[in-house]
Amino acid sequence: MNTASRSDSVRGDGWATGGRTETVEKRRHRVVVIGSGFGGLFGTKHLKHADVDITLISKTTSHLFQPLLYQVATGILSVGEIAPATRLVLRKQKNAQVLLGDVIDIDLEAKTVTSRLLNSNTVTPFDSLIVATGAQQSYFGNNQFATYAPGMKTIDDALELRGRILGSFEGAELATSQEMRDRLLTFVVVGAGATGVELAGQIAELADRTLEGTFHNIDPRDARVVLLEGADAVLAPMGPKLGLKAKKRLEKMGVEIQLNAMVTDIDALGVTVKDADGTIRRIESSCKVWSAGVQAGPLGKMLAERSDGTQVDRAGRVIVEPDLTIKGHPNVFVVGDLMSVPGVPGQAQGAIQGATYAAKQIKAGLKGQAPQDRKPFKYFNKGSMATVSRFNAVCQVGKLEFSGFIAWLAWLALHLYYLIGYRSRIITVIQWFVTFLGRSRGQMAATEQWVFARLALEQVNSDEEEADELAAALGAPPANGKLAEKAKAAVDRRVG
Ligand SMILES: Cc1cc2nc3c(=O)[nH]c(=O)nc-3n(C[C@H](O)[C@H](O)[C@H](O)COP(=O)(O)OP(=O)(O)OC[C@H]3O[C@@H](n4cnc5c(N)ncnc54)[C@H](O)[C@@H]3O)c2cc1C
């Protein structure tokens, strides 16, 4: 690491908060990259040989390969295979430093990024900035649904879901009534995009192949998997032909697909659905998962508000300039799922290409290219694909559409290619071999904590806020009673 570039007092111990003091005149160009997903990692790697110092700040310690999250949720892969530690991935990149922290502020005038880890803030100065903080799950204004229907965006989501799926089978084995058994064996997936299709298919295969014959009181093959979609097609972005193929295949596997079905409520015991004709009905289900929408994170809105005239779209994504920067700040790039560019889908390719483009502009700038001479970003659509079941996928490359086994092989090869690290690839191949050729799955552990920790944490946080507000009002020091216990009790009440 170039120590001259690390002379800022704010970074002296890596933890202090404060202003910036340059003590060395000559320093390298400082690039800060926010996020360690596809955008952040590929942007950083593309600058490997550039004469710059990079600080990659992310609130997660790993690079998460989101397209395979559903395989973690359904016991095929472990977390390690799809989420290698970012600092190990970048070990050989000497111009890059990795910092753990949640970015809470970007000062465009002072050119600093403030990140928070536990109770400490770190201020990191930049000359160029690449913001790649991705998107979160959107419940379309019904955030209360998240209590009972987790999304599929993070490692925690996938592990929680694995616990909920396997826990439902365990509960069904012990159920004391048919009604309870049916509820526990009904799995509802909301949203028939690629994630929903893949999850529904894998829950069905888990029940029919892996768990079959492993219980005494229930037959896991009785499990009912319901895929709900508010629109009139499965995999709508991939076109009617492939959508229909995926639908037929899922139905052959026993997945119930309900189209034009709007979810209006979700509680501990089930889902309320409104059909196109206005009928309101109920599906009793203990295990629900939400894969219906995305919403950009809060940094997008912050950037837009602080730059002169930049807007965000309805999903909170930043409407960037043709060179992926924000208005008035040619050194601040927004890439990946956080950017809004017509024709660029929220997919890994969009993030990789956007980040690579941004890195190229930074390198060109070092060679003297003026921002106004940049060629606009151009997206090259390499196609999209989704697996439906083992040996079956749908694939679209340009005008070419194909499905079945060949598509599945293409899916396999492409995902292996983009997985980071040889170790992950080798282990993944072994796990796939075990799962798809045999009936077993290597990652069937689940714990109570995985299922309850998210809700318990939310409860602790809100209880703590409430207690502190009360304490402040009474002029007392902040309360720290048995909050965790209270939280667990509250969660127990909620999940019934
Ligand atoms: C379940 C699922 C399946 C998918 N399947 C496919 C697929 O099959 N094919 C495909 O092409 N695409 C797929 N995608 C989409 C693809 O994963 C995304 O388009 C891609 O990950 C976007 O990359 P990104 O870098 O913009 O964001 P992300 O990969 O989401 O990375 C965001 C990063 O920013 C960090 N971060 C967020 N906020 C902060 C903050 N405030 N401070 C610090 N760090 C922060 C996060 O920790 C993370 O490291 C899928 C997505 C999901 C969720």
The ligand as an SDF file (V2000), in Angstrom:
LIG
                    3D

 53 58  0  0  0  0  0  0  0  0999 V2000
  -31.8540  -13.8450   -5.3040 C   0  0  0  0  0  0  0  0  0  0  0  0
  -31.2530  -13.1370   -6.4870 C   0  0  0  0  0  0  0  0  0  0  0  0
  -31.0160  -13.8250   -7.6700 C   0  0  0  0  0  0  0  0  0  0  0  0
  -30.4380  -13.1810   -8.7540 C   0  0  0  0  0  0  0  0  0  0  0  0
  -30.2060  -13.8940   -9.9070 N   0  0  0  0  0  0  0  0  0  0  0  0
  -29.5740  -13.2880  -10.9260 C   0  0  0  0  0  0  0  0  0  0  0  0
  -29.2370  -14.0240  -12.0960 C   0  0  0  0  0  0  0  0  0  0  0  0
  -29.5370  -15.2060  -12.2070 O   0  0  0  0  0  0  0  0  0  0  0  0
  -28.5540  -13.3790  -13.0880 N   0  0  0  0  0  0  0  0  0  0  0  0
  -28.1970  -12.0710  -12.9750 C   0  0  0  0  0  0  0  0  0  0  0  0
  -27.5550  -11.5370  -13.8700 O   0  0  0  0  0  0  0  0  0  0  0  0
  -28.5190  -11.3390  -11.9030 N   0  0  0  0  0  0  0  0  0  0  0  0
  -29.1890  -11.9180  -10.8790 C   0  0  0  0  0  0  0  0  0  0  0  0
  -29.5080  -11.1960   -9.7580 N   0  0  0  0  0  0  0  0  0  0  0  0
  -29.2160   -9.7490   -9.7460 C   0  0  0  0  0  0  0  0  0  0  0  0
  -27.7600   -9.4840   -9.4200 C   0  0  0  0  0  0  0  0  0  0  0  0
  -27.3550  -10.2580   -8.3130 O   0  0  0  0  0  0  0  0  0  0  0  0
  -27.6280   -7.9930   -9.1520 C   0  0  0  0  0  0  0  0  0  0  0  0
  -28.0290   -7.3100  -10.3040 O   0  0  0  0  0  0  0  0  0  0  0  0
  -26.2060   -7.6190   -8.8120 C   0  0  0  0  0  0  0  0  0  0  0  0
  -25.8000   -8.2710   -7.6350 O   0  0  0  0  0  0  0  0  0  0  0  0
  -26.0720   -6.1160   -8.6530 C   0  0  0  0  0  0  0  0  0  0  0  0
  -24.7640   -5.8140   -8.2860 O   0  0  0  0  0  0  0  0  0  0  0  0
  -24.4550   -4.5210   -7.4080 P   0  0  0  0  0  0  0  0  0  0  0  0
  -22.9870   -4.4930   -7.2340 O   0  0  0  0  0  0  0  0  0  0  0  0
  -25.1350   -3.3630   -7.9770 O   0  0  0  0  0  0  0  0  0  0  0  0
  -25.1600   -4.7880   -6.0200 O   0  0  0  0  0  0  0  0  0  0  0  0
  -24.9770   -5.9780   -4.9970 P   0  0  0  0  0  0  0  0  0  0  0  0
  -24.4060   -7.1740   -5.6340 O   0  0  0  0  0  0  0  0  0  0  0  0
  -26.2990   -6.0950   -4.3220 O   0  0  0  0  0  0  0  0  0  0  0  0
  -23.9060   -5.4190   -3.9700 O   0  0  0  0  0  0  0  0  0  0  0  0
  -24.1880   -4.3350   -3.1370 C   0  0  0  0  0  0  0  0  0  0  0  0
  -23.0390   -4.2060   -2.1530 C   0  0  0  0  0  0  0  0  0  0  0  0
  -23.1420   -2.9770   -1.4730 O   0  0  0  0  0  0  0  0  0  0  0  0
  -23.0010   -3.1830   -0.0820 C   0  0  0  0  0  0  0  0  0  0  0  0
  -23.7300   -2.1010    0.5620 N   0  0  0  0  0  0  0  0  0  0  0  0
  -25.0330   -1.7930    0.4710 C   0  0  0  0  0  0  0  0  0  0  0  0
  -25.3170   -0.6900    1.1730 N   0  0  0  0  0  0  0  0  0  0  0  0
  -24.1560   -0.2830    1.7210 C   0  0  0  0  0  0  0  0  0  0  0  0
  -23.7920    0.8000    2.5680 C   0  0  0  0  0  0  0  0  0  0  0  0
  -24.6780    1.7120    2.9820 N   0  0  0  0  0  0  0  0  0  0  0  0
  -22.5050    0.8910    2.9560 N   0  0  0  0  0  0  0  0  0  0  0  0
  -21.5860   -0.0080    2.5710 C   0  0  0  0  0  0  0  0  0  0  0  0
  -21.8810   -1.0430    1.7540 N   0  0  0  0  0  0  0  0  0  0  0  0
  -23.1380   -1.1620    1.3390 C   0  0  0  0  0  0  0  0  0  0  0  0
  -23.5580   -4.5630    0.1540 C   0  0  0  0  0  0  0  0  0  0  0  0
  -23.0570   -5.1020    1.3520 O   0  0  0  0  0  0  0  0  0  0  0  0
  -23.0300   -5.2840   -1.0800 C   0  0  0  0  0  0  0  0  0  0  0  0
  -21.7060   -5.6950   -0.8720 O   0  0  0  0  0  0  0  0  0  0  0  0
  -30.0940  -11.8140   -8.6640 C   0  0  0  0  0  0  0  0  0  0  0  0
  -30.3310  -11.1160   -7.4800 C   0  0  0  0  0  0  0  0  0  0  0  0
  -30.9100  -11.7770   -6.4000 C   0  0  0  0  0  0  0  0  0  0  0  0
  -31.1580  -11.0260   -5.1150 C   0  0  0  0  0  0  0  0  0  0  0  0
  1  2  1  0
  2  3  1  0
  2 52  2  0
  3  4  2  0
  4  5  1  0
  4 50  1  0
  5  6  2  0
  6  7  1  0
  6 13  1  0
  7  8  2  0
  7  9  1  0
  9 10  1  0
 10 11  2  0
 10 12  1  0
 12 13  2  0
 13 14  1  0
 14 15  1  0
 14 50  1  0
 15 16  1  0
 16 17  1  0
 16 18  1  0
 18 19  1  0
 18 20  1  0
 20 21  1  0
 20 22  1  0
 22 23  1  0
 23 24  1  0
 24 25  2  0
 24 26  1  0
 24 27  1  0
 27 28  1  0
 28 29  2  0
 28 30  1  0
 28 31  1  0
 31 32  1  0
 32 33  1  0
 33 34  1  0
 33 48  1  0
 34 35  1  0
 35 36  1  0
 35 46  1  0
 36 37  1  0
 36 45  1  0
 37 38  2  0
 38 39  1  0
 39 40  1  0
 39 45  2  0
 40 41  1  0
 40 42  2  0
 42 43  1  0
 43 44  2  0
 44 45  1  0
 46 47  1  0
 46 48  1  0
 48 49  1  0
 50 51  2  0
 51 52  1  0
 52 53  1  0
M  END
$$$$
